[in-house]
Amino acid sequence: MSDSLLRRKSIVPDQHGGQGLARTLGWPHLIALGVGAIVGTGILTLIGVGAAKAGPAVILSFAIAG
């Protein structure tokens, strides 16, 4: 069982005509990852700023603002 967890698949095509690793992410997926990273960073930054102003009631202040 541990052999299957540590097994690696070759990136380059093998001699038997295999493809190696398949590309599964297209441009829409990469754009979604980028947008998610930017939005997530903005949310975490706003929570830090809100905690400085609202203190422990930051969750309540976000609920009221929403």
Secondary structure, 3 states (H helix, E strand, C coil): CHHHHHCCCCCCCCCCCCCCCCCCCCHHHHHHHHHHHHHHHHHHHHHHHHHHHHHHHHHHHHHHHC
